[in-house]
Amino acid sequence: MTNAAARTRSLALAFERLLAEGTTTRAALVEQTGLSKATVARLVIDLERAGLAEAQRIDSEGRPGRRSTGVGVPRSLGHTVGLSLGLRSCHAIALDLAGREMGRLLVPTPAFVDAEQAVAWAAEFVRGFSDSLDGCGPLLRLCVALPGRVRDGVPISALPEPLSVLAGHPFRERLGEALGAPGLLASDADMALAGVTSLGYLEPETSAVLFTMSTVLTVATRTRLGVVEARSSALGDFAALPLALPHEDRGGAAAPPPSNLGALLSVRGVSDHARALGVELESTSQLWSSEAPEMELLRSRFAAALAAAILVAAITTDPEACVLTGRLARLAAAVQTELARILGEALDEPPRLVVTGDDDNGLTTALGCAHTALALEQRRFVDRVREGE
């Protein structure tokens, strides 16, 4: 390896560490890279000249109120945006190139006449959001999550209103053209899995299956390959799998009709099930807070349906963990003891159950989107440094 190639490789290594830390000290870079103090000093100068690093103030350890000068990634290099395009609301979050949150925005999801109107609205929304960020540079990449299955950047499942107009439409391509930035399109469950990982609920290498139980049910799986490789398509249209619930003899309640997994693991499905029992839910919170016999019956059937879903996932993908999230996460938490009992009787080694926050209006999903886009942009910047550009 020539001296020039070795220096370029060291430069890329130092920049990688800066991206990981955001702001750090030269001494920390020496420790993390294994390079000499003099070499790191020269590399930092080169990065600053290239506009990839700048002097930044950091807190001094053990000295409250005192700050020292470190080195960090300039926010002006640009940012990524994650957008959770939900059935009720849209949540956007922006991260700078070092992964620092720069802003978030929540708005109601409008009704769309056609797909092109949806593209125009999303482009205007993201453009306005990016422009409102202070000193964050250009939009580098956008990732959008939809509540349905996505393949090669195109929604392939029937999406509920008001997003039904996007089914089969090249939404990613058209939105990228409108914004002048590369884009990604993914299932909301895949991006929720990326989001809960970024929040520390899971380690990145943990194999997992995630159920997003909100207005509709979506499912994501992940092998040890990592978050970006998560694919809902590994389980196909999971919500459509048939389900026969056991009949509980409770006060003459009618036996539940043959159904599918999505019928009880979504807000719409459980509301319809409650209506069939003669109960009109005023709020989903009744499902876990009310002690009425009808609510106990719904909880029992929900636990049976969720256990069946987890068993299917456990047999087909053998996950280490099962993540339960979405608006019905509180209901999942309420039946977690019963759920663990059923799984323990059926499996020698049940997956670890992880119940996250309930309805965050897509914030966790948007965060997963932003981090997924960020990983690609960080890799692109490091490759440019490594190639001497």
C-alpha positions as CSV (number, residue, x, y, z in Angstrom):
1,M,0.0,0.0,0.0
2,T,1.4,3.4,-1.0
3,N,1.8,6.2,1.5
4,A,-1.0,8.1,-0.3
5,A,-3.4,5.2,-0.1
6,A,-2.6,4.6,3.5
7,R,-3.2,8.2,4.4
8,T,-6.5,8.2,2.5
9,R,-7.5,5.0,4.4
10,S,-6.6,6.7,7.7
11,L,-8.5,9.8,6.7
12,A,-11.7,7.7,6.1
13,L,-11.2,5.9,9.4
14,A,-11.0,9.2,11.3
15,F,-14.0,10.5,9.5
16,E,-16.0,7.4,10.3
17,R,-15.3,7.9,14.0
18,L,-16.4,11.5,13.7
19,L,-19.7,10.4,12.1
20,A,-20.2,7.9,14.9
21,E,-19.4,10.4,17.7
22,G,-20.8,13.7,16.3
23,T,-18.4,15.7,18.4
24,T,-15.3,14.3,20.1
25,T,-11.7,15.2,21.1
26,R,-8.5,14.5,19.3
27,A,-7.4,12.4,22.2
28,A,-10.5,10.2,21.8
29,L,-9.7,9.9,18.0
30,V,-6.2,8.7,18.8
31,E,-7.6,6.0,21.2
32,Q,-10.4,4.9,18.8
33,T,-8.3,4.8,15.6
34,G,-5.0,3.5,17.0
35,L,-3.2,6.2,15.1
36,S,-0.5,8.5,16.6
37,K,-1.3,11.9,18.1
38,A,0.6,13.7,15.3
39,T,-1.2,11.7,12.6
40,V,-4.6,12.4,14.0
41,A,-3.8,16.1,14.2
42,R,-2.8,16.1,10.5
43,L,-5.9,14.2,9.5
44,V,-8.2,16.6,11.4
45,I,-6.6,19.5,9.5
46,D,-7.2,17.7,6.2
47,L,-10.9,17.0,7.1
48,E,-11.4,20.6,8.2
49,R,-9.9,21.9,4.9
50,A,-12.3,19.5,3.0
51,G,-15.3,20.9,4.9
52,L,-15.9,17.6,6.6
53,A,-14.9,18.7,10.2
54,E,-14.9,21.8,12.3
55,A,-13.9,22.9,15.7
56,Q,-16.8,22.5,18.2
57,R,-17.3,23.1,21.9
58,I,-17.8,20.1,24.1
59,D,-18.4,19.6,27.9
60,S,-15.3,19.0,29.9
61,E,-15.6,15.8,32.0
62,G,-15.9,16.4,35.7
63,R,-15.8,20.2,35.4
64,P,-19.4,21.6,35.4
65,G,-19.8,24.8,33.5
66,R,-16.4,24.4,31.8
67,R,-16.2,23.6,28.1
68,S,-13.3,22.7,25.9
69,T,-12.7,22.7,22.1
70,G,-13.2,19.4,20.2
71,V,-13.8,18.5,16.6
72,G,-17.1,17.5,15.0
73,V,-19.0,17.0,11.8
74,P,-20.5,20.3,10.5
75,R,-24.3,20.3,10.5
76,S,-24.2,22.2,7.2
77,L,-23.1,19.0,5.4
78,G,-26.8,18.1,5.1
79,H,-29.5,16.0,6.7
80,T,-31.7,13.0,6.1
81,V,-35.5,13.0,6.6
82,G,-37.7,10.1,7.8
83,L,-41.4,10.4,7.0
84,S,-44.0,8.0,8.4
85,L,-47.0,8.4,6.1
86,G,-49.8,7.0,8.3
87,L,-53.5,6.6,7.8
88,R,-54.3,9.3,10.5
89,S,-51.1,11.4,10.7
90,C,-47.7,12.0,9.2
91,H,-44.6,12.3,11.3
92,A,-41.3,13.6,10.0
93,I,-37.9,13.7,11.7
94,A,-34.6,15.1,10.5
95,L,-31.1,13.9,11.4
96,D,-27.8,15.6,10.5
97,L,-25.0,13.6,9.1
98,A,-23.7,12.7,12.6
99,G,-27.2,11.4,13.6
100,R,-28.2,14.4,15.8
101,E,-31.9,15.2,15.7
102,M,-32.5,18.5,14.0
103,G,-36.3,18.7,14.2
104,R,-39.6,16.8,14.0
105,L,-43.0,17.7,12.7
106,L,-46.5,16.0,13.0
107,V,-49.4,16.8,10.8
108,P,-52.8,15.1,9.9
109,T,-52.8,13.0,6.8
110,P,-54.9,14.7,4.1
111,A,-57.3,12.9,1.8
112,F,-55.7,12.4,-1.6
113,V,-57.6,12.4,-4.9
114,D,-54.9,10.5,-6.7
115,A,-51.3,9.4,-6.4
116,E,-49.8,12.5,-8.1
117,Q,-51.6,14.7,-5.6
118,A,-50.0,12.6,-2.8
119,V,-46.6,13.1,-4.4
120,A,-47.1,16.8,-4.7
121,W,-48.3,17.1,-1.1
122,A,-45.4,15.0,0.3
123,A,-42.8,17.0,-1.7
124,E,-44.2,20.3,-0.4
125,F,-44.3,19.0,3.2
126,V,-40.8,17.6,3.2
127,R,-39.4,20.7,1.4
128,G,-41.0,23.0,3.9
129,F,-39.8,20.9,6.8
130,S,-36.2,20.9,5.5
131,D,-36.2,24.6,4.8
132,S,-37.3,25.3,8.4
133,L,-34.3,23.5,9.9
134,D,-31.6,25.9,11.1
135,G,-28.2,25.5,9.4
136,C,-28.7,21.9,8.4
137,G,-27.6,22.1,4.8
138,P,-29.2,20.3,1.9
139,L,-31.6,17.3,2.0
140,L,-29.3,14.3,1.3
141,R,-31.9,11.5,1.3
142,L,-35.5,10.8,2.2
143,C,-37.0,7.6,3.5
144,V,-40.8,7.2,3.6
145,A,-42.7,4.4,5.4
146,L,-46.2,3.2,4.4
147,P,-48.6,1.0,6.3
148,G,-48.4,-1.9,3.8
149,R,-46.0,-4.1,1.9
150,V,-43.5,-2.6,-0.4
151,R,-41.3,-4.2,-3.0
152,D,-38.6,-2.4,-5.1
153,G,-39.9,1.0,-4.0
154,V,-43.5,0.4,-5.0
155,P,-46.5,-0.4,-2.7
156,I,-47.7,-3.9,-3.6
157,S,-50.5,-4.4,-1.0
158,A,-53.9,-2.8,-0.9
159,L,-53.5,0.3,1.3
160,P,-56.5,1.6,3.3
161,E,-57.9,5.1,2.8
162,P,-56.6,7.7,2.4
163,L,-53.4,6.0,1.0
164,S,-55.2,3.6,-1.3
165,V,-54.3,5.8,-4.3
166,L,-50.6,4.8,-3.9
167,A,-51.0,1.1,-4.5
168,G,-48.8,0.1,-7.4
169,H,-47.6,3.7,-8.0
170,P,-43.9,4.5,-8.3
171,F,-44.2,6.9,-5.4
172,R,-40.5,6.7,-4.4
173,E,-39.3,7.6,-7.9
174,R,-41.7,10.5,-8.4
175,L,-41.1,12.0,-4.9
176,G,-37.3,11.8,-5.4
177,E,-37.7,13.6,-8.7
178,A,-39.8,16.3,-7.1
179,L,-37.3,16.9,-4.3
180,G,-34.1,16.4,-6.3
181,A,-32.8,13.9,-3.7
182,P,-32.7,10.1,-3.6
183,G,-35.4,8.4,-1.8
184,L,-36.4,5.1,-0.2
185,L,-39.9,3.6,0.3
186,A,-40.4,0.9,2.9
187,S,-43.0,-0.9,5.1
188,D,-43.8,0.9,8.3
189,A,-43.1,-2.3,10.2
190,D,-39.6,-2.5,8.7
191,M,-38.9,1.0,9.7
192,A,-40.4,0.6,13.1
193,L,-38.0,-2.2,13.6
194,A,-35.2,0.1,12.7
195,G,-36.6,2.7,15.0
196,V,-36.9,0.5,18.1
197,T,-33.3,-0.6,17.5
198,S,-32.0,2.9,17.3
199,L,-33.8,3.6,20.6
200,G,-32.0,0.7,22.3
201,Y,-34.9,-1.8,22.7
202,L,-32.9,-4.3,20.6
203,E,-29.3,-4.8,19.7
204,P,-28.7,-4.4,15.9
205,E,-27.6,-8.0,15.5
206,T,-30.7,-9.5,17.3
207,S,-32.9,-11.5,15.0
208,A,-36.5,-10.3,15.5
209,V,-40.0,-10.1,14.3
210,L,-42.1,-7.0,14.9
211,F,-45.8,-6.5,14.9
212,T,-47.1,-3.0,14.3
213,M,-50.7,-3.2,15.6
214,S,-52.3,0.1,14.7
215,T,-55.1,1.0,12.3
216,V,-53.9,-2.1,10.3
217,L,-51.5,-4.9,11.1
218,T,-48.0,-4.9,9.5
219,V,-45.2,-7.2,10.2
220,A,-41.4,-7.1,9.8
221,T,-38.7,-9.7,10.2
222,R,-34.9,-9.3,10.7
223,T,-32.2,-11.8,10.5
224,R,-28.7,-11.3,11.9
225,L,-27.8,-9.4,8.7
226,G,-29.1,-6.1,10.2
227,V,-31.9,-3.6,10.2
228,V,-31.6,-2.4,6.6
229,E,-32.1,-6.0,5.4
230,A,-35.4,-6.4,7.2
231,R,-38.2,-7.5,4.9
232,S,-41.9,-7.8,5.6
233,S,-42.1,-10.0,2.5
234,A,-40.4,-12.8,4.4
235,L,-43.8,-13.6,5.9
236,G,-45.9,-12.5,2.9
237,D,-49.3,-10.9,3.6
238,F,-49.2,-12.0,7.2
239,A,-52.4,-10.4,8.3
240,A,-54.4,-12.6,5.9
241,L,-53.3,-15.9,7.5
242,P,-56.4,-17.8,8.7
243,L,-57.2,-17.9,12.4
244,A,-59.7,-20.0,14.3
245,L,-60.2,-18.7,17.8
246,P,-61.2,-21.0,20.6
247,H,-64.8,-20.5,22.0
248,E,-64.9,-19.4,25.6
249,D,-68.1,-20.3,27.4
250,R,-68.6,-16.8,28.9
251,G,-72.2,-15.8,29.6
252,G,-73.5,-17.3,26.4
253,A,-71.2,-15.3,24.1
254,A,-71.3,-16.5,20.5
255,A,-68.4,-18.5,19.2
256,P,-66.0,-16.3,17.2
257,P,-66.4,-16.8,13.5
258,P,-63.4,-18.0,11.4
259,S,-61.2,-15.0,10.8
260,N,-57.6,-14.0,10.0
261,L,-54.7,-12.7,12.1
262,G,-55.3,-9.1,11.0
263,A,-58.8,-9.1,12.2
264,L,-57.9,-9.0,15.9
265,L,-54.4,-7.5,15.8
266,S,-55.4,-4.1,14.4
267,V,-57.5,-1.2,15.8
268,R,-60.1,-1.6,13.0
269,G,-60.3,-5.4,13.4
270,V,-60.7,-5.3,17.2
271,S,-63.3,-2.5,16.9
272,D,-65.3,-4.7,14.5
273,H,-65.0,-7.7,16.8
274,A,-66.2,-5.6,19.7
275,R,-69.1,-4.4,17.6
276,A,-70.0,-8.0,16.9
277,L,-70.2,-8.6,20.6
278,G,-72.6,-5.6,20.9
279,V,-70.0,-3.2,22.2
280,E,-69.2,0.2,20.6
281,L,-65.8,1.2,21.7
282,E,-65.6,4.9,22.6
283,S,-61.8,4.7,23.0
284,T,-59.2,2.0,22.5
285,S,-58.1,2.5,26.1
286,Q,-61.3,0.6,27.2
287,L,-59.6,-2.5,25.8
288,W,-57.0,-2.5,28.6
289,S,-58.6,-0.4,31.3
290,S,-62.2,-1.7,31.5
291,E,-63.1,-4.7,33.6
292,A,-66.4,-5.3,31.8
293,P,-67.0,-8.9,30.8
294,E,-67.0,-8.0,27.1
295,M,-63.6,-6.4,27.5
296,E,-62.2,-9.4,29.3
297,L,-63.5,-11.6,26.4
298,L,-61.9,-9.3,23.9
299,R,-58.6,-9.4,25.8
300,S,-58.7,-13.2,25.9
301,R,-59.3,-13.4,22.1
302,F,-56.7,-10.8,21.4
303,A,-54.1,-12.8,23.5
304,A,-55.0,-16.0,21.6
305,A,-54.7,-14.3,18.2
306,L,-51.4,-12.6,19.2
307,A,-50.0,-15.9,20.5
308,A,-51.0,-17.6,17.2
309,A,-49.2,-14.9,15.2
310,I,-46.1,-15.2,17.3
311,L,-46.1,-19.0,17.0
312,V,-46.3,-18.7,13.2
313,A,-43.4,-16.2,13.2
314,A,-41.4,-18.4,15.6
315,I,-41.8,-21.5,13.5
316,T,-41.0,-19.7,10.2
317,T,-38.2,-17.3,11.2
318,D,-37.0,-18.5,14.7
319,P,-36.5,-14.9,16.1
320,E,-34.7,-14.2,19.3
321,A,-37.1,-11.4,20.1
322,C,-40.7,-10.4,19.3
323,V,-41.5,-6.7,19.4
324,L,-45.0,-5.5,19.9
325,T,-45.7,-1.9,19.0
326,G,-48.4,0.4,17.7
327,R,-51.6,1.7,19.1
328,L,-52.5,-1.7,20.6
329,A,-49.2,-2.1,22.4
330,R,-50.9,-1.3,25.7
331,L,-53.3,-4.1,25.1
332,A,-50.4,-6.4,24.4
333,A,-48.8,-5.3,27.7
334,A,-52.1,-6.1,29.5
335,V,-52.2,-9.7,28.2
336,Q,-48.4,-10.3,28.4
337,T,-48.6,-12.8,31.3
338,E,-51.2,-14.9,29.4
339,L,-49.2,-14.5,26.2
340,A,-46.0,-15.8,27.9
341,R,-47.9,-18.8,29.4
342,I,-49.3,-19.8,26.0
343,L,-45.9,-19.5,24.3
344,G,-44.1,-21.3,27.1
345,E,-46.4,-24.3,26.7
346,A,-46.0,-24.4,22.9
347,L,-42.3,-23.6,22.5
348,D,-39.2,-24.9,24.2
349,E,-37.5,-21.5,23.8
350,P,-40.1,-18.7,23.2
351,P,-38.8,-15.5,21.8
352,R,-38.2,-12.6,24.2
353,L,-41.2,-10.3,24.3
354,V,-40.5,-6.6,23.9
355,V,-43.5,-4.2,24.3
356,T,-42.7,-0.7,23.3
357,G,-44.6,2.5,23.6
358,D,-48.1,2.6,22.2
359,D,-49.4,5.3,19.8
360,D,-46.5,7.7,19.1
361,N,-48.1,8.8,15.8
362,G,-45.4,7.2,13.8
363,L,-42.5,8.9,15.5
364,T,-40.6,5.6,16.1
365,T,-41.2,4.6,12.4
366,A,-40.1,8.0,11.2
367,L,-36.9,7.7,13.3
368,G,-36.2,4.3,11.8
369,C,-36.7,5.9,8.3
370,A,-34.3,8.7,9.1
371,H,-31.6,6.3,10.5
372,T,-31.9,4.0,7.5
373,A,-31.4,6.9,5.1
374,L,-28.6,8.2,7.3
375,A,-26.7,4.9,7.2
376,L,-26.6,5.0,3.4
377,E,-25.5,8.6,3.4
378,Q,-22.7,8.1,6.0
379,R,-21.5,5.2,3.9
380,R,-21.5,7.3,0.8
381,F,-19.5,10.1,2.4
382,V,-16.9,7.7,3.9
383,D,-16.5,6.0,0.5
384,R,-15.9,9.4,-1.1
385,V,-13.2,10.1,1.4
386,R,-11.7,6.6,1.0
387,E,-11.6,7.1,-2.8
388,G,-9.9,10.5,-2.4
389,E,-12.8,12.6,-3.8
